[in-house]
């Protein structure tokens, strides 16, 4: 019998959000399929959100949001929803890019999220 993998769900990530304030509509830029809990950065030139990569230089190196639903953006930009402010998230539910390879790098991303009002516990 094969093993099925469900992936992250909203309950794995969000501890608290203000329903009419915390989430916001975002455009996820073409790059990869992303799962809920993915830490996002915002590309300065386009305003689109992509997986935050620590070594990027386009603005997406700054963690500013957390994706709340699956975004199949491997082939094209997609509309989605992300936590943008005033929320608490489960640190263990966050999905980081591989460039956040150490705890210190992930701590820096968590601090960046805190600057946007997203607190990881």
PyMOL commands that set and color helices and strands:
alter all, ss='L'
color gray80, all
select helices_A, chain A and resi 10-13+91-93+103-115
alter helices_A, ss='H'
color red, helices_A
select strands_A, chain A and resi 14-17+23-28+33-34+39-42+49-51+63-67+71-72+78-83+87-89+118-120
alter strands_A, ss='S'
color yellow, strands_A
deselect
rebuild
show_as cartoon
